[in-house]
Amino acid sequence: MGSAASSVEPVRLYPELKRDLLLRAAEERISIPEAIRRAIGQYLRAS
């Protein structure tokens, strides 16, 4: 990660997506924000 301060970005999740996110984060024993950061990182690298 960079040295700049982090930002908070509000996002709305469909109930099914939120459920899947909670389950995946629990499986991997990581926080919800960490799961979101990883997903965004993978999305950007795939472009």
Secondary structure as a PSIPRED ss2 file (coil, helix, strand):
# PSIPRED VFORMAT (PSIPRED V4.0)

   1 M C   1.000  0.000  0.000
   2 G C   1.000  0.000  0.000
   3 S C   1.000  0.000  0.000
   4 A C   1.000  0.000  0.000
   5 A C   1.000  0.000  0.000
   6 S C   1.000  0.000  0.000
   7 S C   1.000  0.000  0.000
   8 V C   1.000  0.000  0.000
   9 E C   1.000  0.000  0.000
  10 P C   1.000  0.000  0.000
  11 V C   1.000  0.000  0.000
  12 R C   1.000  0.000  0.000
  13 L C   1.000  0.000  0.000
  14 Y C   1.000  0.000  0.000
  15 P H   0.000  1.000  0.000
  16 E H   0.000  1.000  0.000
  17 L H   0.000  1.000  0.000
  18 K H   0.000  1.000  0.000
  19 R H   0.000  1.000  0.000
  20 D H   0.000  1.000  0.000
  21 L H   0.000  1.000  0.000
  22 L H   0.000  1.000  0.000
  23 L H   0.000  1.000  0.000
  24 R H   0.000  1.000  0.000
  25 A H   0.000  1.000  0.000
  26 A H   0.000  1.000  0.000
  27 E H   0.000  1.000  0.000
  28 E H   0.000  1.000  0.000
  29 R C   1.000  0.000  0.000
  30 I C   1.000  0.000  0.000
  31 S C   1.000  0.000  0.000
  32 I H   0.000  1.000  0.000
  33 P H   0.000  1.000  0.000
  34 E H   0.000  1.000  0.000
  35 A H   0.000  1.000  0.000
  36 I H   0.000  1.000  0.000
  37 R H   0.000  1.000  0.000
  38 R H   0.000  1.000  0.000
  39 A H   0.000  1.000  0.000
  40 I H   0.000  1.000  0.000
  41 G H   0.000  1.000  0.000
  42 Q H   0.000  1.000  0.000
  43 Y H   0.000  1.000  0.000
  44 L H   0.000  1.000  0.000
  45 R H   0.000  1.000  0.000
  46 A H   0.000  1.000  0.000
  47 S C   1.000  0.000  0.000
